Amino acid sequence: MKDSNFQINLRSIQCFNKINDSILKAIETESKIIKFKIGDTITHDDIIPDRILLILSGDVRLTTNFATNTGTIAKLKSGSFIGLASFLRSIPCEYTSAMNDVLILSIPDKLILNIFEVDPHFKTWCNQTIQQIELYELFRLVFNKNEDKEYKSLHNELIKFISVDAINNGETIKTN
């Protein structure tokens, strides 16, 4: 896929590396490249996006506003999806903003749904890959105590885990 000065090798993205050529061609023809500047809001946590975003370059901040504490959950980098977790769960949950200049591939949600339904590799990848926001949301639901000091301590440790270890070890956390 090309956009004036930018070329994308979709096969280098793990979830797309085994898809058939016709699906790859559909991604290339139906998707758009979007540029964001530092500080731009990319997605809101109260809206399920109609396009799934794939970060091509730049850094994106995934944040939360829970129990009146706004904080960074993760720093998303090239190859990370935005909106995929919200879309697959049918629950909006991703508030993101550009940390610097960001280039994104915007894929229509209908196309992602079609790929999920027809491509076993993509479906398996989606079902076995926990996005960072999903881990955070799970933790928040399990330990839903706003004023408990132990909860706040666990919450802070989770943020450290997601922000540091998960990012250092890759953009997603695998399940078996």
OpenMM code with the backbone's topology and positions (N, CA, C; nanometers):
from openmm import Vec3, app, unit

residues = "MET LYS ASP SER ASN PHE GLN ILE ASN LEU ARG SER ILE GLN CYS PHE ASN LYS ILE ASN ASP SER ILE LEU LYS ALA ILE GLU THR GLU SER LYS ILE ILE LYS PHE LYS ILE GLY ASP THR ILE THR HIS ASP ASP ILE ILE PRO ASP ARG ILE LEU LEU ILE LEU SER GLY ASP VAL ARG LEU THR THR ASN PHE ALA THR ASN THR GLY THR ILE ALA LYS LEU LYS SER GLY SER PHE ILE GLY LEU ALA SER PHE LEU ARG SER ILE PRO CYS GLU TYR THR SER ALA MET ASN ASP VAL LEU ILE LEU SER ILE PRO ASP LYS LEU ILE LEU ASN ILE PHE GLU VAL ASP PRO HIS PHE LYS THR TRP CYS ASN GLN THR ILE GLN GLN ILE GLU LEU TYR GLU LEU PHE ARG LEU VAL PHE ASN LYS ASN GLU ASP LYS GLU TYR LYS SER LEU HIS ASN GLU LEU ILE LYS PHE ILE SER VAL ASP ALA ILE ASN ASN GLY GLU THR ILE LYS THR ASN".split()
positions = [
    Vec3(0.0851, -0.1169, 0.0000),
    Vec3(0.0000, 0.0000, 0.0000),
    Vec3(0.0891, 0.1224, 0.0000),
    Vec3(0.0543, 0.2198, -0.0798),
    Vec3(0.1343, 0.3411, -0.0897),
    Vec3(0.0469, 0.4635, -0.0662),
    Vec3(0.1052, 0.5629, -0.0067),
    Vec3(0.0404, 0.6935, 0.0081),
    Vec3(0.1492, 0.7971, -0.0112),
    Vec3(0.1540, 0.8560, -0.1247),
    Vec3(0.2549, 0.9522, -0.1678),
    Vec3(0.3953, 0.9121, -0.1257),
    Vec3(0.4337, 0.9303, -0.0016),
    Vec3(0.5707, 0.9044, 0.0418),
    Vec3(0.5826, 0.7884, 0.1401),
    Vec3(0.4778, 0.7088, 0.1545),
    Vec3(0.4790, 0.6062, 0.2580),
    Vec3(0.4357, 0.4729, 0.2003),
    Vec3(0.5112, 0.3671, 0.2278),
    Vec3(0.4773, 0.2336, 0.1811),
    Vec3(0.4574, 0.1432, 0.3024),
    Vec3(0.3534, 0.0602, 0.2969),
    Vec3(0.3189, -0.0271, 0.4088),
    Vec3(0.3295, -0.1717, 0.3639),
    Vec3(0.3988, -0.2522, 0.4417),
    Vec3(0.4038, -0.3955, 0.4189),
    Vec3(0.3104, -0.4606, 0.5201),
    Vec3(0.1850, -0.4829, 0.4810),
    Vec3(0.0866, -0.5390, 0.5733),
    Vec3(0.1236, -0.6791, 0.6192),
    Vec3(0.1963, -0.7517, 0.5388),
    Vec3(0.2370, -0.8874, 0.5789),
    Vec3(0.3352, -0.8852, 0.6964),
    Vec3(0.3947, -0.7695, 0.7238),
    Vec3(0.4846, -0.7602, 0.8394),
    Vec3(0.4081, -0.7485, 0.9707),
    Vec3(0.2775, -0.7242, 0.9633),
    Vec3(0.1924, -0.7172, 1.0826),
    Vec3(0.1461, -0.8592, 1.1129),
    Vec3(0.1714, -0.9072, 1.2348),
    Vec3(0.1486, -1.0477, 1.2692),
    Vec3(0.0095, -1.0983, 1.2317),
    Vec3(-0.0928, -1.0223, 1.2591),
    Vec3(-0.2289, -1.0712, 1.2334),
    Vec3(-0.2623, -1.0767, 1.0848),
    Vec3(-0.1842, -1.0105, 1.0021),
    Vec3(-0.2077, -1.0099, 0.8580),
    Vec3(-0.1070, -1.0944, 0.7800),
    Vec3(-0.0112, -1.1569, 0.8465),
    Vec3(0.0974, -1.2215, 0.7724),
    Vec3(0.0565, -1.3482, 0.6972),
    Vec3(-0.0615, -1.4037, 0.7271),
    Vec3(-0.1038, -1.5248, 0.6570),
    Vec3(-0.2379, -1.5085, 0.5857),
    Vec3(-0.2883, -1.3866, 0.5766),
    Vec3(-0.4169, -1.3684, 0.5102),
    Vec3(-0.4005, -1.3840, 0.3597),
    Vec3(-0.5104, -1.4192, 0.2934),
    Vec3(-0.4989, -1.4403, 0.1488),
    Vec3(-0.4880, -1.3071, 0.0760),
    Vec3(-0.4430, -1.3158, -0.0464),
    Vec3(-0.4142, -1.1961, -0.1260),
    Vec3(-0.5363, -1.1090, -0.1510),
    Vec3(-0.6545, -1.1691, -0.1664),
    Vec3(-0.7746, -1.0886, -0.1928),
    Vec3(-0.8119, -1.0040, -0.0709),
    Vec3(-0.7932, -1.0569, 0.0482),
    Vec3(-0.8201, -0.9789, 0.1695),
    Vec3(-0.7169, -0.8676, 0.1828),
    Vec3(-0.5927, -0.9006, 0.1562),
    Vec3(-0.4868, -0.7999, 0.1607),
    Vec3(-0.5162, -0.6858, 0.0632),
    Vec3(-0.5609, -0.7211, -0.0556),
    Vec3(-0.5953, -0.6203, -0.1560),
    Vec3(-0.7125, -0.5334, -0.1084),
    Vec3(-0.8112, -0.5944, -0.0431),
    Vec3(-0.9256, -0.5188, 0.0100),
    Vec3(-0.8798, -0.4196, 0.1161),
    Vec3(-0.7881, -0.4613, 0.2021),
    Vec3(-0.7340, -0.3690, 0.3040),
    Vec3(-0.6652, -0.2522, 0.2342),
    Vec3(-0.5848, -0.2836, 0.1362),
    Vec3(-0.5102, -0.1796, 0.0652),
    Vec3(-0.6012, -0.0805, -0.0070),
    Vec3(-0.7101, -0.1281, -0.0652),
    Vec3(-0.7958, -0.0387, -0.1443),
    Vec3(-0.9008, 0.0345, -0.0606),
    Vec3(-0.9469, -0.0263, 0.0475),
    Vec3(-1.0558, 0.0330, 0.1261),
    Vec3(-1.0078, 0.1170, 0.2450),
    Vec3(-0.8829, 0.1084, 0.2792),
    Vec3(-0.8301, 0.1793, 0.3962),
    Vec3(-0.7758, 0.3158, 0.3573),
    Vec3(-0.7639, 0.4026, 0.4570),
    Vec3(-0.7086, 0.5363, 0.4371),
    Vec3(-0.5926, 0.5571, 0.5333),
    Vec3(-0.5012, 0.6415, 0.4938),
    Vec3(-0.3939, 0.6815, 0.5832),
    Vec3(-0.4304, 0.8179, 0.6412),
    Vec3(-0.4218, 0.8276, 0.7742),
    Vec3(-0.4579, 0.9505, 0.8453),
    Vec3(-0.3384, 0.9960, 0.9271),
    Vec3(-0.3168, 1.1264, 0.9301),
    Vec3(-0.2070, 1.1843, 1.0086),
    Vec3(-0.2650, 1.2595, 1.1280),
    Vec3(-0.2008, 1.2415, 1.2433),
    Vec3(-0.2368, 1.3136, 1.3652),
    Vec3(-0.1143, 1.3887, 1.4152),
    Vec3(-0.1370, 1.5049, 1.4743),
    Vec3(-0.0291, 1.5839, 1.5324),
    Vec3(-0.0275, 1.5654, 1.6830),
    Vec3(0.0827, 1.6004, 1.7435),
    Vec3(0.0989, 1.5874, 1.8873),
    Vec3(-0.0203, 1.6503, 1.9607),
    Vec3(-0.0760, 1.5739, 2.0541),
    Vec3(-0.1877, 1.6219, 2.1343),
    Vec3(-0.3249, 1.5944, 2.0758),
    Vec3(-0.3325, 1.5581, 1.9485),
    Vec3(-0.4626, 1.5294, 1.8877),
    Vec3(-0.5282, 1.4086, 1.9533),
    Vec3(-0.6570, 1.4199, 1.9818),
    Vec3(-0.7335, 1.3048, 2.0282),
    Vec3(-0.7604, 1.2154, 1.9087),
    Vec3(-0.7347, 1.0873, 1.9258),
    Vec3(-0.7538, 0.9919, 1.8167),
    Vec3(-0.8857, 0.9174, 1.8339),
    Vec3(-0.9099, 0.8639, 1.9538),
    Vec3(-1.0365, 0.7974, 1.9836),
    Vec3(-1.0847, 0.8379, 2.1220),
    Vec3(-1.2155, 0.8222, 2.1430),
    Vec3(-1.2780, 0.8491, 2.2723),
    Vec3(-1.3241, 0.7176, 2.3342),
    Vec3(-1.3238, 0.7121, 2.4668),
    Vec3(-1.3617, 0.5882, 2.5344),
    Vec3(-1.5119, 0.5705, 2.5504),
    Vec3(-1.5909, 0.6566, 2.4900),
    Vec3(-1.7361, 0.6408, 2.4971),
    Vec3(-1.7988, 0.6181, 2.3589),
    Vec3(-1.7153, 0.5904, 2.2585),
    Vec3(-1.7633, 0.5695, 2.1222),
    Vec3(-1.6927, 0.4478, 2.0622),
    Vec3(-1.7713, 0.3543, 2.0087),
    Vec3(-1.7118, 0.2438, 1.9337),
    Vec3(-1.6821, 0.2977, 1.7937),
    Vec3(-1.5570, 0.2979, 1.7543),
    Vec3(-1.5227, 0.3574, 1.6247),
    Vec3(-1.5760, 0.2746, 1.5082),
    Vec3(-1.6015, 0.3412, 1.3960),
    Vec3(-1.6453, 0.2705, 1.2760),
    Vec3(-1.5263, 0.2362, 1.1859),
    Vec3(-1.4073, 0.2671, 1.2333),
    Vec3(-1.2855, 0.2309, 1.1622),
    Vec3(-1.1853, 0.1803, 1.2666),
    Vec3(-1.1144, 0.0757, 1.2325),
    Vec3(-1.0113, 0.0211, 1.3199),
    Vec3(-0.8794, 0.0811, 1.2729),
    Vec3(-0.8023, 0.1308, 1.3681),
    Vec3(-0.6803, 0.2040, 1.3366),
    Vec3(-0.5571, 0.1200, 1.3666),
    Vec3(-0.4634, 0.1226, 1.2749),
    Vec3(-0.3364, 0.0539, 1.2909),
    Vec3(-0.2266, 0.1594, 1.2881),
    Vec3(-0.1498, 0.1673, 1.3943),
    Vec3(-0.0431, 0.2668, 1.4017),
    Vec3(0.0698, 0.2248, 1.3080),
    Vec3(0.1032, 0.3155, 1.2173),
    Vec3(0.2123, 0.2903, 1.1227),
    Vec3(0.3427, 0.3533, 1.1707),
    Vec3(0.3319, 0.4716, 1.2305),
    Vec3(0.4500, 0.5373, 1.2872),
    Vec3(0.4032, 0.6353, 1.3939),
    Vec3(0.4927, 0.6636, 1.4869),
    Vec3(0.4615, 0.7544, 1.5966),
    Vec3(0.4178, 0.6796, 1.7214),
    Vec3(0.3882, 0.7568, 1.8246),
    Vec3(0.3494, 0.7015, 1.9544),
    Vec3(0.2130, 0.7554, 1.9946),
    Vec3(0.1324, 0.6674, 2.0535),
    Vec3(-0.0032, 0.7023, 2.0945),
    Vec3(-0.0194, 0.6684, 2.2426),
    Vec3(-0.0787, 0.7608, 2.3168),
    Vec3(-0.1041, 0.7401, 2.4592),
    Vec3(-0.2445, 0.6821, 2.4767),
    Vec3(-0.2521, 0.5669, 2.5435),
    Vec3(-0.3785, 0.5045, 2.5819),
    Vec3(-0.4012, 0.5416, 2.7273),
    Vec3(-0.5094, 0.6149, 2.7552),
    Vec3(-0.5294, 0.6663, 2.8906),
    Vec3(-0.6591, 0.6161, 2.9508),
    Vec3(-0.6721, 0.6375, 3.0802),
    Vec3(-0.7919, 0.6025, 3.1542),
    Vec3(-0.8311, 0.7174, 3.2448),
    Vec3(-0.9555, 0.7219, 3.2752),
    Vec3(-1.0069, 0.8161, 3.3734),
    Vec3(-1.0978, 0.7364, 3.4644),
    Vec3(-1.0388, 0.6686, 3.5608),
    Vec3(-1.1133, 0.5833, 3.6524),
    Vec3(-1.0907, 0.6307, 3.7942),
    Vec3(-1.1975, 0.6380, 3.8695),
    Vec3(-1.1913, 0.6824, 4.0092),
    Vec3(-1.1237, 0.8179, 4.0186),
    Vec3(-1.1582, 0.9055, 3.9304),
    Vec3(-1.1085, 1.0433, 3.9220),
    Vec3(-0.9579, 1.0539, 3.9024),
    Vec3(-0.8934, 0.9449, 3.8686),
    Vec3(-0.7500, 0.9473, 3.8402),
    Vec3(-0.7283, 0.9256, 3.6916),
    Vec3(-0.6793, 1.0259, 3.6240),
    Vec3(-0.6457, 1.0108, 3.4831),
    Vec3(-0.5010, 0.9658, 3.4755),
    Vec3(-0.4772, 0.8640, 3.3967),
    Vec3(-0.3400, 0.8163, 3.3862),
    Vec3(-0.3170, 0.7431, 3.2568),
    Vec3(-0.1912, 0.7266, 3.2252),
    Vec3(-0.1533, 0.6543, 3.1056),
    Vec3(-0.1532, 0.5053, 3.1353),
    Vec3(-0.2225, 0.4304, 3.0523),
    Vec3(-0.2218, 0.2845, 3.0632),
    Vec3(-0.1042, 0.2296, 2.9850),
    Vec3(-0.0866, 0.2800, 2.8637),
    Vec3(0.0195, 0.2272, 2.7778),
    Vec3(0.0590, 0.3285, 2.6729),
    Vec3(0.1788, 0.3107, 2.6243),
    Vec3(0.2288, 0.3859, 2.5094),
    Vec3(0.2237, 0.2891, 2.3915),
    Vec3(0.1346, 0.3163, 2.2977),
    Vec3(0.1179, 0.2298, 2.1817),
    Vec3(0.2119, 0.2746, 2.0709),
    Vec3(0.2683, 0.1784, 2.0010),
    Vec3(0.3665, 0.2073, 1.8968),
    Vec3(0.3243, 0.1450, 1.7649),
    Vec3(0.4084, 0.1586, 1.6669),
    Vec3(0.3846, 0.1031, 1.5339),
    Vec3(0.3462, -0.0447, 1.5435),
    Vec3(0.2410, -0.0814, 1.4714),
    Vec3(0.1918, -0.2192, 1.4725),
    Vec3(0.0793, -0.2428, 1.5704),
    Vec3(0.0504, -0.1454, 1.6561),
    Vec3(-0.0582, -0.1590, 1.7539),
    Vec3(-0.1907, -0.1158, 1.6925),
    Vec3(-0.2966, -0.1814, 1.7352),
    Vec3(-0.4305, -0.1450, 1.6922),
    Vec3(-0.4951, -0.0513, 1.7930),
    Vec3(-0.5788, 0.0374, 1.7414),
    Vec3(-0.6651, 0.1222, 1.8233),
    Vec3(-0.8072, 0.0968, 1.7761),
    Vec3(-0.8953, 0.0681, 1.8687),
    Vec3(-1.0356, 0.0467, 1.8358),
    Vec3(-1.0726, -0.0982, 1.8150),
    Vec3(-0.9746, -0.1858, 1.7964),
    Vec3(-1.0046, -0.3266, 1.7730),
    Vec3(-1.0694, -0.3897, 1.8957),
    Vec3(-1.0167, -0.3614, 2.0136),
    Vec3(-1.0747, -0.4172, 2.1361),
    Vec3(-1.2167, -0.3664, 2.1565),
    Vec3(-1.2389, -0.2380, 2.1373),
    Vec3(-1.3737, -0.1818, 2.1511),
    Vec3(-1.4688, -0.2461, 2.0513),
    Vec3(-1.4248, -0.2616, 1.9287),
    Vec3(-1.5069, -0.3174, 1.8223),
    Vec3(-1.5419, -0.4634, 1.8497),
    Vec3(-1.4427, -0.5456, 1.8811),
    Vec3(-1.4680, -0.6882, 1.9023),
    Vec3(-1.5496, -0.7148, 2.0285),
    Vec3(-1.5342, -0.6302, 2.1289),
    Vec3(-1.6100, -0.6462, 2.2542),
    Vec3(-1.7457, -0.5773, 2.2489),
    Vec3(-1.7648, -0.4914, 2.1495),
    Vec3(-1.8862, -0.4079, 2.1390),
    Vec3(-1.9043, -0.3207, 2.2630),
    Vec3(-1.7922, -0.2788, 2.3183),
    Vec3(-1.7921, -0.1904, 2.4347),
    Vec3(-1.6841, -0.0848, 2.4117),
    Vec3(-1.7226, 0.0427, 2.4042),
    Vec3(-1.6195, 0.1455, 2.3856),
    Vec3(-1.5302, 0.1537, 2.5089),
    Vec3(-1.3989, 0.1605, 2.4876),
    Vec3(-1.3097, 0.1602, 2.6046),
    Vec3(-1.1747, 0.2252, 2.5786),
    Vec3(-1.1505, 0.2815, 2.4607),
    Vec3(-1.0166, 0.3295, 2.4287),
    Vec3(-1.0140, 0.4802, 2.4071),
    Vec3(-0.9506, 0.5502, 2.5000),
    Vec3(-0.9255, 0.6929, 2.4822),
    Vec3(-0.7788, 0.7060, 2.4463),
    Vec3(-0.7520, 0.7590, 2.3275),
    Vec3(-0.6142, 0.7686, 2.2814),
    Vec3(-0.5837, 0.9074, 2.2273),
    Vec3(-0.4567, 0.9444, 2.2381),
    Vec3(-0.4114, 1.0728, 2.1835),
    Vec3(-0.2687, 1.0579, 2.1320),
    Vec3(-0.2361, 1.1419, 2.0369),
    Vec3(-0.1039, 1.1375, 1.9747),
    Vec3(0.0006, 1.1978, 2.0684),
    Vec3(0.1106, 1.1268, 2.0875),
    Vec3(0.2208, 1.1760, 2.1696),
    Vec3(0.3206, 1.2553, 2.0856),
    Vec3(0.3168, 1.2339, 1.9562),
    Vec3(0.3998, 1.3031, 1.8580),
    Vec3(0.3277, 1.2892, 1.7247),
    Vec3(0.3919, 1.3200, 1.6162),
    Vec3(0.3262, 1.3016, 1.4870),
    Vec3(0.3022, 1.1521, 1.4644),
    Vec3(0.1777, 1.1190, 1.4295),
    Vec3(0.1371, 0.9791, 1.4165),
    Vec3(0.0747, 0.9572, 1.2790),
    Vec3(0.1121, 0.8456, 1.2193),
    Vec3(0.0551, 0.8043, 1.0918),
    Vec3(-0.0218, 0.6752, 1.1173),
    Vec3(-0.1480, 0.6726, 1.0729),
    Vec3(-0.2370, 0.5612, 1.1046),
    Vec3(-0.3023, 0.5090, 0.9778),
    Vec3(-0.3161, 0.3767, 0.9697),
    Vec3(-0.3962, 0.3141, 0.8658),
    Vec3(-0.5354, 0.2938, 0.9235),
    Vec3(-0.6343, 0.3532, 0.8603),
    Vec3(-0.7735, 0.3473, 0.9061),
    Vec3(-0.8492, 0.2453, 0.8214),
    Vec3(-0.8891, 0.1346, 0.8854),
    Vec3(-0.9538, 0.0230, 0.8158),
    Vec3(-1.1024, 0.0223, 0.8522),
    Vec3(-1.1917, 0.0165, 0.7539),
    Vec3(-1.3354, 0.0158, 0.7844),
    Vec3(-1.3748, -0.1026, 0.8730),
    Vec3(-1.4649, -0.0771, 0.9683),
    Vec3(-1.5068, -0.1831, 1.0598),
    Vec3(-1.5730, -0.3001, 0.9874),
    Vec3(-1.6459, -0.2735, 0.8802),
    Vec3(-1.7102, -0.3821, 0.8046),
    Vec3(-1.6065, -0.4741, 0.7426),
    Vec3(-1.4963, -0.4178, 0.7001),
    Vec3(-1.3891, -0.4986, 0.6440),
    Vec3(-1.3238, -0.5836, 0.7533),
    Vec3(-1.2981, -0.5244, 0.8700),
    Vec3(-1.2403, -0.6004, 0.9818),
    Vec3(-1.3340, -0.7150, 1.0205),
    Vec3(-1.4646, -0.6877, 1.0268),
    Vec3(-1.5618, -0.7928, 1.0596),
    Vec3(-1.5577, -0.9039, 0.9552),
    Vec3(-1.5512, -0.8676, 0.8281),
    Vec3(-1.5435, -0.9677, 0.7221),
    Vec3(-1.4163, -1.0518, 0.7353),
    Vec3(-1.3043, -0.9869, 0.7614),
    Vec3(-1.1783, -1.0599, 0.7781),
    Vec3(-1.1888, -1.1550, 0.8970),
    Vec3(-1.2459, -1.1072, 1.0065),
    Vec3(-1.2641, -1.1888, 1.1263),
    Vec3(-1.3491, -1.3121, 1.0952),
    Vec3(-1.4517, -1.2940, 1.0130),
    Vec3(-1.5430, -1.4046, 0.9814),
    Vec3(-1.4852, -1.5050, 0.8820),
    Vec3(-1.4006, -1.4593, 0.7899),
    Vec3(-1.3548, -1.5504, 0.6837),
    Vec3(-1.2097, -1.5968, 0.6956),
    Vec3(-1.1293, -1.5276, 0.7724),
    Vec3(-0.9875, -1.5637, 0.7783),
    Vec3(-0.9545, -1.6287, 0.9129),
    Vec3(-0.9264, -1.7582, 0.9157),
    Vec3(-0.9010, -1.8269, 1.0426),
    Vec3(-0.7778, -1.7756, 1.1178),
    Vec3(-0.6736, -1.7356, 1.0442),
    Vec3(-0.5532, -1.6847, 1.1105),
    Vec3(-0.5830, -1.5541, 1.1853),
    Vec3(-0.6513, -1.4621, 1.1190),
    Vec3(-0.6854, -1.3347, 1.1826),
    Vec3(-0.7772, -1.3581, 1.3024),
    Vec3(-0.8764, -1.4447, 1.2866),
    Vec3(-0.9693, -1.4734, 1.3961),
    Vec3(-0.8951, -1.5336, 1.5155),
    Vec3(-0.8067, -1.6273, 1.4885),
    Vec3(-0.7280, -1.6880, 1.5969),
    Vec3(-0.6420, -1.5826, 1.6659),
    Vec3(-0.5770, -1.4975, 1.5874),
    Vec3(-0.4938, -1.3919, 1.6453),
    Vec3(-0.5781, -1.3019, 1.7363),
    Vec3(-0.6944, -1.2621, 1.6887),
    Vec3(-0.7824, -1.1758, 1.7698),
    Vec3(-0.8261, -1.2459, 1.8982),
    Vec3(-0.8585, -1.3736, 1.8890),
    Vec3(-0.9070, -1.4475, 2.0050),
    Vec3(-0.7974, -1.4823, 2.1049),
    Vec3(-0.6728, -1.4849, 2.0605),
    Vec3(-0.5637, -1.5224, 2.1495),
    Vec3(-0.4765, -1.4060, 2.1933),
    Vec3(-0.5036, -1.2880, 2.1440),
    Vec3(-0.4227, -1.1719, 2.1778),
    Vec3(-0.5044, -1.0782, 2.2655),
    Vec3(-0.4547, -1.0524, 2.3842),
    Vec3(-0.5216, -0.9601, 2.4748),
    Vec3(-0.4624, -0.8214, 2.4522),
    Vec3(-0.5462, -0.7286, 2.4121),
    Vec3(-0.5016, -0.5910, 2.3958),
    Vec3(-0.4815, -0.5311, 2.5357),
    Vec3(-0.3944, -0.4354, 2.5470),
    Vec3(-0.3623, -0.3778, 2.6777),
    Vec3(-0.4845, -0.3203, 2.7471),
    Vec3(-0.5753, -0.2590, 2.6735),
    Vec3(-0.6952, -0.2026, 2.7352),
    Vec3(-0.7837, -0.3130, 2.7910),
    Vec3(-0.7846, -0.4307, 2.7287),
    Vec3(-0.8658, -0.5413, 2.7777),
    Vec3(-0.8149, -0.5915, 2.9123),
    Vec3(-0.6846, -0.6016, 2.9265),
    Vec3(-0.6272, -0.6433, 3.0535),
    Vec3(-0.6592, -0.5410, 3.1617),
    Vec3(-0.6439, -0.4160, 3.1284),
    Vec3(-0.6755, -0.3101, 3.2235),
    Vec3(-0.8239, -0.3156, 3.2638),
    Vec3(-0.9131, -0.3287, 3.1653),
    Vec3(-1.0569, -0.3325, 3.1941),
    Vec3(-1.0923, -0.4537, 3.2795),
    Vec3(-1.0313, -0.5674, 3.2533),
    Vec3(-1.0552, -0.6865, 3.3338),
    Vec3(-1.0141, -0.6619, 3.4783),
    Vec3(-0.8972, -0.6086, 3.4959),
    Vec3(-0.8482, -0.5781, 3.6300),
    Vec3(-0.9426, -0.4809, 3.7011),
    Vec3(-0.9851, -0.3785, 3.6306),
    Vec3(-1.0736, -0.2782, 3.6884),
    Vec3(-1.2060, -0.3407, 3.7322),
    Vec3(-1.2596, -0.4321, 3.6535),
    Vec3(-1.3855, -0.4971, 3.6890),
    Vec3(-1.3700, -0.5904, 3.8082),
    Vec3(-1.2599, -0.6641, 3.8120),
    Vec3(-1.2368, -0.7575, 3.9218),
    Vec3(-1.2151, -0.6836, 4.0533),
    Vec3(-1.1425, -0.5741, 4.0487),
    Vec3(-1.1099, -0.4987, 4.1695),
    Vec3(-1.1815, -0.3642, 4.1697),
    Vec3(-1.3103, -0.3644, 4.1501),
    Vec3(-1.3880, -0.2407, 4.1378),
    Vec3(-1.4176, -0.1810, 4.2756),
    Vec3(-1.3144, -0.1249, 4.3352),
    Vec3(-1.3269, -0.0602, 4.4657),
    Vec3(-1.2596, 0.0755, 4.4559),
    Vec3(-1.3375, 0.1799, 4.4543),
    Vec3(-1.2828, 0.3140, 4.4317),
    Vec3(-1.1932, 0.3648, 4.5435),
    Vec3(-1.2291, 0.3430, 4.6667),
    Vec3(-1.1564, 0.4061, 4.7765),
    Vec3(-1.0653, 0.3111, 4.8528),
    Vec3(-1.0614, 0.1859, 4.8172),
    Vec3(-0.9812, 0.0884, 4.8888),
    Vec3(-0.8329, 0.1103, 4.8606),
    Vec3(-0.7527, 0.1252, 4.9674),
    Vec3(-0.6092, 0.1513, 4.9495),
    Vec3(-0.5393, 0.0350, 4.8794),
    Vec3(-0.5805, -0.0869, 4.9129),
    Vec3(-0.5187, -0.2022, 4.8487),
    Vec3(-0.5497, -0.2009, 4.6990),
    Vec3(-0.6717, -0.1637, 4.6636),
    Vec3(-0.7072, -0.1539, 4.5218),
    Vec3(-0.6188, -0.0521, 4.4521),
    Vec3(-0.6027, 0.0647, 4.5138),
    Vec3(-0.5219, 0.1685, 4.4505),
    Vec3(-0.3783, 0.1217, 4.4314),
    Vec3(-0.3260, 0.0475, 4.5276),
    Vec3(-0.1915, -0.0062, 4.5150),
    Vec3(-0.1844, -0.1066, 4.3991),
    Vec3(-0.2824, -0.1963, 4.3910),
    Vec3(-0.2864, -0.2929, 4.2813),
    Vec3(-0.3059, -0.2218, 4.1472),
    Vec3(-0.3895, -0.1194, 4.1475),
    Vec3(-0.4128, -0.0411, 4.0257),
    Vec3(-0.2820, 0.0196, 3.9769),
    Vec3(-0.2059, 0.0787, 4.0675),
    Vec3(-0.0778, 0.1396, 4.0303),
    Vec3(0.0213, 0.0355, 3.9795),
    Vec3(0.0220, -0.0830, 4.0411),
    Vec3(0.1106, -0.1894, 3.9949),
    Vec3(0.0705, -0.2371, 3.8559),
    Vec3(-0.0612, -0.2468, 3.8304),
    Vec3(-0.1075, -0.2872, 3.6987),
    Vec3(-0.0631, -0.1872, 3.5937),
    Vec3(-0.0788, -0.0595, 3.6237),
    Vec3(-0.0375, 0.0441, 3.5300),
    Vec3(0.1116, 0.0298, 3.4996),
    Vec3(0.1929, 0.0050, 3.6019),
    Vec3(0.3366, -0.0139, 3.5807),
    Vec3(0.3619, -0.1366, 3.4934),
    Vec3(0.2884, -0.2460, 3.5210),
    Vec3(0.3050, -0.3696, 3.4451),
    Vec3(0.2709, -0.3474, 3.2985),
    Vec3(0.1555, -0.2891, 3.2742),
    Vec3(0.1121, -0.2687, 3.1361),
    Vec3(0.2046, -0.1704, 3.0667),
    Vec3(0.2382, -0.0630, 3.1337),
    Vec3(0.3161, 0.0431, 3.0710),
    Vec3(0.4601, 0.0040, 3.0460),
    Vec3(0.5174, -0.0799, 3.1299),
    Vec3(0.6587, -0.1118, 3.1160),
    Vec3(0.6788, -0.2519, 3.0590),
    Vec3(0.6415, -0.3536, 3.1343),
    Vec3(0.6700, -0.4909, 3.0929),
    Vec3(0.5992, -0.5296, 2.9648),
    Vec3(0.4712, -0.4986, 2.9549),
    Vec3(0.3962, -0.5388, 2.8364),
    Vec3(0.4521, -0.4714, 2.7115),
    Vec3(0.4891, -0.3469, 2.7238),
    Vec3(0.5429, -0.2759, 2.6077),
    Vec3(0.6822, -0.3274, 2.5722),
    Vec3(0.7644, -0.3526, 2.6740),
    Vec3(0.8984, -0.4028, 2.6467),
    Vec3(0.8956, -0.5414, 2.5834),
    Vec3(0.7938, -0.6187, 2.6162),
    Vec3(0.7838, -0.7550, 2.5640),
    Vec3(0.6968, -0.7639, 2.4400),
    Vec3(0.6513, -0.6540, 2.3867),
    Vec3(0.5660, -0.6552, 2.2679),
    Vec3(0.4407, -0.5741, 2.2945),
    Vec3(0.3653, -0.5532, 2.1919),
    Vec3(0.2474, -0.4672, 2.2033),
    Vec3(0.1256, -0.5389, 2.2578),
    Vec3(0.1286, -0.6722, 2.2656),
    Vec3(0.0149, -0.7461, 2.3167),
    Vec3(0.0627, -0.8527, 2.4127),
    Vec3(-0.0281, -0.9030, 2.4914),
    Vec3(0.0023, -1.0105, 2.5860),
    Vec3(-0.0722, -1.1338, 2.5367),
    Vec3(-0.0009, -1.2417, 2.5139),
    Vec3(-0.0605, -1.3613, 2.4564),
    Vec3(-0.1228, -1.4497, 2.5639),
    Vec3(-0.2314, -1.5183, 2.5238),
    Vec3(-0.2905, -1.6230, 2.6066),
    Vec3(-0.2687, -1.7542, 2.5349),
    Vec3(-0.2898, -1.8637, 2.6042),
    Vec3(-0.2731, -1.9946, 2.5393),
    Vec3(-0.4042, -2.0458, 2.4865),
] * unit.nanometer
topology = app.Topology()
chain = topology.addChain("A")
for resn in residues:
    res = topology.addResidue(resn, chain)
    for name in ("N", "CA", "C"):
        topology.addAtom(name, app.Element.getBySymbol(name[0]), res)
